[in-house]
């Protein structure tokens, strides 16, 4: 047994008529990668040095010719159904990340503000920042009427008798991560769908917030009173 570069390499010698057959397997636990292919545990088998894909997560490769690279049932991977939605981002531990609801919460679109121009100060644009943005938006805009952040705050899902209520409107950064995995998560409007983030603009904070279209991934600063789609997320 040899330990090298976080890889456990096992060699098995089989003495058969006509010679010795050597088979081996490799198992690696490396860092996180944003691509779907590498984050699916055991999604691919490689024969060379795969450390060039520096962020492979829980990649298990069995190189015995069996072709069976099914992820372990308790491992997390992009697209896995988990705690009320589907995982679309994982941290380096594989134990924490972001989950998206499996359908849009506003297929016909909903406005960002409650019908009046107001500066909320929800300008955070980073990982997990959407939660603070959502709370700040609601604290300023109030609980009357219906708008994007409030829609996510009131959203809930129930799986195996467990109710998940901690959903929020993603920050611009989180929304872009979601776009990168939208084909795996599914259910998005990729023809003309434009999705709200919870990040207010700094140029026109009273009237504009950031959005992203889900056909090509282009980001825009746009009027808060436009009806965009909403897909709520939560962290775990």
C-alpha angles and dihedrals in degrees: 000000000000127000114203132153092348090303122124108209119193125188124200121194118206117189106211133165109284098025148319122309118206121201127173143178134207130211123189136181109192137153130294126286125194095218117099095225096057097040094056100093110238091002095137140023119222129192103196137047105310097181088104086079086070097187106049111147124214090333110177117188124185108193101190098108094255093115091216107136099151113157117248109264093241097048123103122230140162111284096023116140104243138162098341101326143023128293114247101166135029131189124228093275095054088224099092134042147107131307126198127207111254095236136031116270091213112031091171094043135252134220123257096224130041093253102288135081113256136153110235100176091229095142100133112131112181145086111313089000093119091076093059091042092052093050092047093049092052093045089056102034096042135222100281121099125011128278139153102275093042090050090059093042090057095042120107139171131200123211123172090348092305115122118212113200104157097096123140143177108268122245117243089263093050092045090056091051088052091051090054089059099034094116091056096045094042135191098085126136100245095167102065103339119138117186129208123234122200092238115110118211121251094213097058104006096164096057109017140061135173121271135173130211115223101215099071100357098247116164123218141184103228143167115286092222093066118105107242130169121264130210113182123214138190136197127234 
